[in-house]
Amino acid sequence: MKSVVAWSVVILAGCLGGCGRTDPIALLDASMPDTGGEEGESTTAADSFADDSNADTAADTGPVVTTTPPPPVTTTDPGGEVDTGPMTNCGNAVIEFDELCDGPELGGEDCVSQGFGDGVLLCTDDCLGFDPVLCEEPSCGNGILEGEEACDGTDLGGVTCEDLGFGPGIPNCTIGCTGFDVTPCIGARCGDGIVHATEVCDGLDLKGETCVSQGFDGGVLSCAAGCQDFEYGNCFQCGDGFIDPGEVCDGADLGGNSCLAQGFDGGALACASDCGGFDITGCISLTCGNDLIDGAEVCDGPDLAGQDCASLGLGTGELACDAGCTSLDTSGCLFCVEEDIGTATGPGVATGNTDLEDDDLPQSCAAGGSADRVLLFTATDAGDYAFDTNGSDYDTALTAFASCDPGSQLACDDDGGTGTDSRIVVDLAAGQSVLIVVDGWSGSTGDWILNIEPPSLP
């Protein structure tokens, strides 16, 4: 039987090239050697094939022998063309011959590439196509471009505003995943009165901006052509020499006003720097100096209209009237004072901690200084007063000022006391006040103590 099978494979393999209408059994008879039988008898291949087939039917003792797939069916169309049909070896999980897939081997295809949503793509039983029975329908909103969708969420399939005929930008996907929203694209619908993503403004829609928010003093802001910038032609600004709406004056344009019109006896009226009022410091009052406020005077000598440093929020000190009776002189206000220690002298006159203090006045002797404490001291007698911070627990600095003006520094010391403590000496007149500032070296803060040694009296 084995010899018959072997020769059958040979003959059938030979027929892959086309056997026409030749009887394969006849070919087998012609190809088989004469193995002999009983004397005087000859054995044909057909007989042997039949005998062996009967024998196999009677006793099937071995496994089924699987050979290469049969050749394709050969047909001839009326035109004489030979069609051998699809050639497959379906079921071995290898894509070969005319197969598109084979079992789990799908050639890289999946449900999405076949125009569906997520799911499991199957191969058909004949390996000549795909079965989408386990594939899901495309799902808009899952962020995956699939099926007939134009886009899905941020998955735009690489499409840009330029691809859609607009300027630079990235479009949005429409809610139904069927198209693109070109609102973010430059050049998209400029002139529709709605500010889109890349537009600065559009018609009357200025996104809340005004001339004032754009740095002008007033006026009417508008949107420039192209929707990419504002038009400032109708905005105005103090200093252009013209009185615009909201301005009292502008530069030399005083609107016909003068010192006389303001109640003074003469002088030169000017416009305030913000165009919101007049500067009357150049005006003259013939009654200024009589210690009484007359006409348009703001003050006159000691007559300060009931004002003082405290009422102006400037702490303690001496408020005064300027020489022209047109404004108050606040240079004597000690608005920076944090503690008034009066006229006390001796050890430990004042103590404190600068960890949470602010830096009120700069000093010139301690690398930029640190948080400080500003104390007001008034001398009872004339002479040299010594101030020191001996006993403090950090590297102090000590400074004396005549006022809250940083330029009024009288003395400064870093380590003139014991160790890193400080010491200064200031010559004061009787009744004179001075600001003593307890500071620190280059950012140092901590617990401090102030000692004051009065002058030696004769």
C-alpha positions as CSV (number, residue, x, y, z in Angstrom):
1,M,0.0,0.0,0.0
2,K,2.8,2.4,0.8
3,S,4.3,2.1,-2.7
4,V,0.9,2.9,-4.2
5,V,0.5,6.1,-2.0
6,A,4.0,7.2,-2.9
7,W,3.5,6.8,-6.6
8,S,0.1,8.5,-6.3
9,V,1.7,11.6,-4.8
10,V,4.2,11.7,-7.6
11,I,1.5,11.4,-10.3
12,L,-0.7,13.9,-8.6
13,A,2.2,16.3,-8.1
14,G,2.9,16.0,-11.8
15,C,-0.7,16.9,-12.5
16,L,-0.2,20.3,-10.8
17,G,1.0,21.5,-14.1
18,G,-2.2,20.2,-15.7
19,C,-3.2,16.7,-16.7
20,G,-6.0,17.6,-19.1
21,R,-8.5,14.8,-19.4
22,T,-6.0,12.0,-19.0
23,D,-7.2,9.3,-16.6
24,P,-5.0,9.4,-13.5
25,I,-5.5,5.6,-13.0
26,A,-4.2,5.0,-16.5
27,L,-1.2,7.2,-15.7
28,L,-0.7,5.2,-12.5
29,D,-0.8,1.9,-14.5
30,A,1.8,3.2,-16.9
31,S,4.0,4.4,-14.1
32,M,3.9,1.4,-11.8
33,P,6.5,-1.3,-12.1
34,D,5.4,-4.9,-12.7
35,T,5.6,-6.4,-9.2
36,G,4.3,-9.7,-10.5
37,G,1.5,-11.9,-9.1
38,E,0.7,-15.5,-9.5
39,E,2.3,-17.2,-12.4
40,G,0.5,-16.3,-15.7
41,E,-1.2,-13.3,-14.1
42,S,-0.4,-9.7,-14.3
43,T,-1.3,-7.1,-11.7
44,T,-2.5,-3.6,-12.8
45,A,-2.2,-0.5,-10.7
46,A,-6.0,-0.3,-10.7
47,D,-6.2,-3.8,-9.3
48,S,-3.6,-3.1,-6.7
49,F,-5.2,0.2,-5.7
50,A,-8.6,-1.6,-5.4
51,D,-7.2,-4.5,-3.4
52,D,-5.3,-2.2,-1.0
53,S,-8.3,0.0,-0.6
54,N,-10.4,-3.0,0.4
55,A,-7.7,-4.1,2.7
56,D,-7.6,-0.7,4.4
57,T,-11.4,-0.8,4.7
58,A,-11.2,-4.1,6.4
59,A,-8.5,-3.2,8.9
60,D,-7.7,0.5,9.7
61,T,-4.7,0.2,11.9
62,G,-2.8,3.5,11.3
63,P,-3.4,7.3,11.4
64,V,-4.9,9.1,8.5
65,V,-2.1,10.3,6.1
66,T,-2.4,14.0,5.3
67,T,-0.8,15.1,2.0
68,T,-0.4,18.5,0.3
69,P,-3.6,20.2,-0.6
70,P,-5.3,19.1,-3.9
71,P,-4.7,21.2,-6.9
72,P,-7.2,23.9,-7.8
73,V,-10.1,23.0,-10.0
74,T,-9.1,23.7,-13.6
75,T,-11.8,25.1,-15.9
76,T,-11.6,26.6,-19.4
77,D,-13.9,29.4,-20.3
78,P,-15.3,29.8,-23.8
79,G,-12.6,32.2,-24.7
80,G,-9.9,29.6,-24.0
81,E,-8.6,31.3,-20.8
82,V,-7.6,28.9,-18.1
83,D,-8.8,29.7,-14.6
84,T,-7.2,27.6,-11.8
85,G,-9.3,29.3,-9.0
86,P,-8.0,30.4,-5.6
87,M,-5.2,28.4,-4.1
88,T,-5.1,28.0,-0.3
89,N,-3.7,25.9,2.5
90,C,-6.3,27.2,5.0
91,G,-6.0,26.2,8.6
92,N,-2.3,26.2,9.3
93,A,-2.1,29.8,10.7
94,V,0.2,30.9,7.9
95,I,-0.9,33.3,5.2
96,E,0.1,31.8,1.9
97,F,-1.0,31.4,-1.7
98,D,-4.2,33.4,-2.3
99,E,-5.2,33.7,1.4
100,L,-5.9,37.1,3.0
101,C,-5.7,35.6,6.5
102,D,-5.4,32.3,8.2
103,G,-6.8,31.7,11.7
104,P,-5.3,34.2,14.1
105,E,-3.0,35.5,11.5
106,L,-4.7,38.6,10.1
107,G,-1.9,40.3,8.2
108,G,-1.9,43.3,10.4
109,E,-5.6,44.0,9.9
110,D,-8.1,44.8,12.7
111,C,-11.6,46.0,13.3
112,V,-10.5,49.7,13.0
113,S,-8.6,49.2,9.8
114,Q,-11.7,47.5,8.4
115,G,-13.8,50.6,9.1
116,F,-15.3,49.5,12.4
117,G,-14.8,50.5,16.0
118,D,-13.1,48.4,18.7
119,G,-13.5,44.6,18.8
120,V,-12.0,41.3,17.5
121,L,-11.6,40.7,13.8
122,L,-11.9,37.1,12.6
123,C,-10.7,35.3,9.6
124,T,-13.4,33.5,7.4
125,D,-13.3,29.7,7.2
126,D,-11.9,29.7,3.7
127,C,-9.1,32.2,4.6
128,L,-10.2,34.4,1.7
129,G,-11.8,37.3,3.7
130,F,-12.5,38.8,7.2
131,D,-15.5,38.3,9.4
132,P,-16.4,41.4,11.4
133,V,-19.1,39.8,13.5
134,L,-17.2,40.7,16.7
135,C,-16.4,44.2,15.7
136,E,-18.2,47.2,17.2
137,E,-19.7,50.0,15.2
138,P,-17.6,53.2,15.1
139,S,-18.1,55.2,18.3
140,C,-17.9,59.0,18.1
141,G,-16.4,60.6,21.2
142,N,-13.9,57.9,22.1
143,G,-11.0,60.0,20.7
144,I,-10.1,57.4,18.0
145,L,-10.6,58.1,14.3
146,E,-12.5,55.1,12.9
147,G,-15.0,54.0,10.3
148,E,-16.5,56.8,8.3
149,E,-15.6,59.5,10.9
150,A,-13.9,62.7,9.7
151,C,-12.3,63.1,13.1
152,D,-12.9,62.2,16.7
153,G,-11.9,64.5,19.6
154,T,-8.3,65.4,19.2
155,D,-7.7,62.7,16.6
156,L,-7.9,64.8,13.5
157,G,-6.2,62.4,11.2
158,G,-3.4,65.0,10.8
159,V,-5.7,67.6,9.3
160,T,-4.7,71.3,9.9
161,C,-6.3,74.7,9.3
162,E,-4.1,75.1,6.2
163,D,-5.5,71.8,4.8
164,L,-9.0,73.3,5.1
165,G,-8.1,76.5,3.3
166,F,-7.5,78.8,6.3
167,G,-4.4,80.3,7.9
168,P,-2.3,78.7,10.6
169,G,-4.0,76.8,13.5
170,I,-5.5,73.5,14.5
171,P,-9.3,73.0,13.9
172,N,-11.7,71.3,16.3
173,C,-13.7,68.2,15.6
174,T,-17.5,68.7,15.4
175,I,-19.7,67.0,18.0
176,G,-20.9,64.3,15.6
177,C,-17.4,63.5,14.3
178,T,-18.6,64.3,10.8
179,G,-16.5,67.4,10.1
180,F,-14.2,70.2,11.4
181,D,-14.9,73.3,13.4
182,V,-12.6,76.0,11.9
183,T,-13.2,78.5,14.7
184,P,-9.5,78.4,15.9
185,C,-8.2,78.9,12.4
186,I,-6.7,82.3,11.6
187,G,-8.9,84.0,9.0
188,A,-11.9,82.1,10.2
189,R,-15.0,84.2,10.0
190,C,-13.4,87.6,10.8
191,G,-16.2,90.1,10.6
192,D,-19.0,87.9,12.1
193,G,-18.8,90.0,15.4
194,I,-17.7,87.0,17.5
195,V,-14.1,86.7,18.8
196,H,-12.8,83.3,17.8
197,A,-9.8,81.5,19.3
198,T,-7.1,83.2,17.3
199,E,-8.8,86.6,17.0
200,V,-7.9,89.6,19.2
201,C,-11.3,91.2,18.5
202,D,-14.1,91.1,16.0
203,G,-16.3,94.1,15.2
204,L,-17.8,95.4,18.4
205,D,-16.6,92.4,20.3
206,L,-13.5,93.7,22.0
207,K,-13.3,91.0,24.7
208,G,-13.9,93.6,27.4
209,E,-11.0,95.8,26.4
210,T,-11.2,99.6,26.4
211,C,-8.9,102.5,25.7
212,V,-8.1,102.7,29.4
213,S,-7.2,99.0,29.7
214,Q,-4.9,99.5,26.7
215,G,-3.0,102.3,28.5
216,F,-4.8,105.4,27.4
217,D,-6.8,107.8,29.5
218,G,-10.1,107.4,27.6
219,G,-11.7,107.3,24.2
220,V,-13.4,104.7,22.0
221,L,-11.5,101.6,21.2
222,S,-12.3,99.7,18.0
223,C,-11.2,96.5,16.2
224,A,-8.8,96.8,13.3
225,A,-9.4,95.0,9.9
226,G,-8.3,91.4,10.1
227,C,-9.4,91.0,13.7
228,Q,-5.8,90.7,14.8
229,D,-5.3,94.1,16.6
230,F,-7.1,97.1,18.0
231,E,-7.5,100.5,16.4
232,Y,-6.4,103.3,18.7
233,G,-7.3,106.3,16.6
234,N,-10.1,107.4,18.8
235,C,-8.3,106.8,22.1
236,F,-6.7,109.8,23.9
237,Q,-4.0,110.2,26.5
238,C,-3.1,113.0,29.0
239,G,-0.2,114.9,27.6
240,D,-1.3,115.3,24.0
241,G,-2.1,119.0,24.5
242,F,-5.8,118.6,23.9
243,I,-8.5,118.4,26.5
244,D,-10.3,115.1,25.8
245,P,-13.4,113.8,27.5
246,G,-12.7,113.3,31.2
247,E,-9.8,115.7,31.3
248,V,-9.8,119.1,33.2
249,C,-6.8,120.4,31.3
250,D,-4.0,119.0,29.2
251,G,-0.5,120.6,29.1
252,A,-0.8,124.2,28.1
253,D,-4.5,123.8,27.3
254,L,-6.2,125.0,30.5
255,G,-9.6,125.5,29.1
256,G,-9.4,129.3,29.7
257,N,-8.6,129.0,33.4
258,S,-6.0,131.0,35.3
259,C,-4.8,131.7,38.8
260,L,-7.3,134.6,39.0
261,A,-10.1,132.3,38.0
262,Q,-9.0,129.9,40.8
263,G,-9.3,132.7,43.4
264,F,-5.6,133.8,43.6
265,D,-4.2,137.3,43.1
266,G,-2.0,136.3,40.2
267,G,0.7,133.8,39.1
268,A,1.0,131.1,36.6
269,L,-1.6,128.3,36.6
270,A,-0.5,124.9,35.3
271,C,-2.2,121.6,34.5
272,A,-1.7,118.6,36.9
273,S,0.3,115.7,35.6
274,D,-2.8,113.5,35.3
275,C,-4.8,116.1,33.5
276,G,-7.4,115.7,36.3
277,G,-7.0,119.2,37.8
278,F,-4.8,122.3,38.1
279,D,-1.4,122.8,39.7
280,I,-1.7,126.0,41.7
281,T,1.8,126.1,43.2
282,G,2.7,128.9,40.8
283,C,-0.2,131.1,41.8
284,I,0.3,134.0,44.2
285,S,-1.9,135.1,47.1
286,L,-1.3,138.7,48.3
287,T,-2.7,137.7,51.6
288,C,-0.3,134.7,52.1
289,G,1.7,135.1,55.2
290,N,-1.0,136.7,57.4
291,D,-1.4,133.3,59.2
292,L,-5.0,133.1,58.0
293,I,-6.4,131.0,55.1
294,D,-7.9,133.4,52.6
295,G,-9.4,132.8,49.1
296,A,-8.0,129.8,47.4
297,E,-5.1,129.3,50.0
298,V,-4.7,125.7,51.2
299,C,-2.9,126.8,54.4
300,D,-1.2,129.9,55.7
301,G,1.7,129.7,58.3
302,P,0.4,127.8,61.3
303,D,-3.1,127.7,59.9
304,L,-3.2,124.2,58.5
305,A,-7.0,123.9,58.2
306,G,-7.0,121.5,61.2
307,Q,-4.6,119.0,59.5
308,D,-1.6,117.3,61.1
309,C,0.7,114.4,60.2
310,A,-1.5,111.9,62.0
311,S,-4.7,113.1,60.2
312,L,-2.9,112.6,56.9
313,G,-1.9,109.1,57.9
314,L,1.8,110.1,58.1
315,G,2.5,109.2,61.7
316,T,4.0,111.8,64.1
317,G,6.1,114.8,63.3
318,E,5.6,118.4,62.2
319,L,3.2,119.3,59.4
320,A,3.9,122.8,57.8
321,C,2.6,125.1,55.1
322,D,4.6,125.9,52.0
323,A,5.8,129.4,51.3
324,G,3.1,130.1,48.7
325,C,0.2,128.9,50.9
326,T,-0.8,126.5,48.1
327,S,0.1,123.1,49.7
328,L,1.0,121.4,52.9
329,D,4.6,120.5,53.6
330,T,4.8,116.9,54.9
331,S,8.6,116.5,54.9
332,G,8.5,116.8,58.7
333,C,6.1,114.0,59.2
334,L,7.7,110.9,60.7
335,F,5.4,108.3,59.0
336,C,8.1,105.6,59.3
337,V,8.3,105.7,63.1
338,E,7.2,102.4,64.7
339,E,7.9,103.2,68.4
340,D,8.3,106.5,70.3
341,I,10.7,105.9,73.3
342,G,10.5,109.5,74.4
343,T,13.5,110.9,76.3
344,A,14.4,107.8,78.3
345,T,18.1,106.9,78.7
346,G,20.1,104.1,80.3
347,P,20.5,100.4,79.8
348,G,17.7,98.4,78.1
349,V,15.6,101.4,77.1
350,A,13.9,99.3,74.4
351,T,14.0,95.7,73.4
352,G,12.4,93.6,70.6
353,N,12.8,91.1,67.8
354,T,13.2,91.9,64.1
355,D,12.2,88.5,62.7
356,L,8.8,89.7,61.6
357,E,9.6,93.4,61.0
358,D,9.8,95.0,57.6
359,D,12.7,97.0,56.1
360,D,11.7,100.7,56.5
361,L,15.0,102.6,56.0
362,P,18.2,101.6,54.2
363,Q,21.6,101.9,55.8
364,S,25.1,102.4,54.3
365,C,27.3,100.2,56.6
366,A,25.8,96.7,56.8
367,A,25.7,95.1,53.3
368,G,22.2,96.0,52.4
369,G,20.8,95.7,55.9
370,S,17.8,93.7,57.0
371,A,14.4,94.0,58.6
372,D,14.5,96.9,61.1
373,R,12.8,98.7,64.0
374,V,12.4,102.5,63.7
375,L,12.5,104.3,67.1
376,L,11.9,108.0,67.8
377,F,14.1,109.5,70.5
378,T,14.0,113.1,71.8
379,A,16.9,114.7,73.6
380,T,16.3,116.6,76.9
381,D,19.8,118.2,76.9
382,A,22.2,119.2,74.3
383,G,25.3,117.0,73.8
384,D,26.6,113.7,72.5
385,Y,24.3,110.7,73.0
386,A,25.7,107.2,72.6
387,F,23.4,104.5,71.3
388,D,24.4,100.7,71.3
389,T,23.0,97.2,70.9
390,N,25.3,95.4,73.4
391,G,23.5,92.3,74.6
392,S,21.6,91.5,71.3
393,D,21.8,87.9,70.0
394,Y,22.5,88.6,66.3
395,D,24.8,90.7,64.1
396,T,23.2,94.1,64.4
397,A,23.6,97.4,62.6
398,L,22.6,100.8,64.1
399,T,21.6,103.9,62.2
400,A,20.4,107.4,63.0
401,F,18.2,109.5,60.7
402,A,16.9,113.1,61.0
403,S,13.7,112.1,59.3
404,C,12.0,109.3,57.3
405,D,13.9,110.5,54.2
406,P,16.6,107.9,53.4
407,G,18.9,110.8,52.5
408,S,18.8,112.2,56.1
409,Q,21.2,109.6,57.6
410,L,23.3,111.0,60.5
411,A,25.4,108.0,61.6
412,C,25.7,104.3,60.8
413,D,27.7,101.4,62.5
414,D,27.9,97.6,62.2
415,D,30.3,96.2,64.8
416,G,31.4,99.2,66.9
417,G,29.9,97.7,70.0
418,T,30.7,94.4,71.8
419,G,31.5,91.6,69.4
420,T,29.0,92.0,66.5
421,D,26.9,94.6,68.4
422,S,26.8,98.2,67.2
423,R,27.4,101.6,68.6
424,I,26.9,105.2,67.3
425,V,27.3,108.7,68.8
426,V,25.0,111.6,67.7
427,D,25.3,115.3,68.8
428,L,21.8,116.5,69.5
429,A,20.3,119.9,70.6
430,A,18.0,120.1,73.5
431,G,14.5,119.0,72.4
432,Q,15.8,117.6,69.1
433,S,14.2,114.4,67.9
434,V,16.1,111.7,66.0
435,L,15.2,108.3,64.5
436,I,17.3,105.4,65.8
437,V,17.0,102.3,63.5
438,V,17.9,98.9,64.8
439,D,18.9,96.9,61.7
440,G,21.0,93.8,60.9
441,W,24.0,92.8,58.8
442,S,23.1,91.4,55.4
443,G,19.7,90.0,56.3
444,S,20.4,89.1,60.0
445,T,17.5,89.3,62.4
446,G,16.8,88.3,66.0
447,D,16.4,89.7,69.5
448,W,17.8,93.2,70.1
449,I,18.3,95.6,73.0
450,L,18.9,99.3,72.8
451,N,21.0,101.1,75.4
452,I,21.3,105.0,75.5
453,E,24.0,106.9,77.3
454,P,23.2,110.6,77.7
455,P,25.9,113.3,77.5
456,S,28.1,114.0,80.5
457,L,26.9,117.2,82.1
458,P,29.5,119.6,83.6
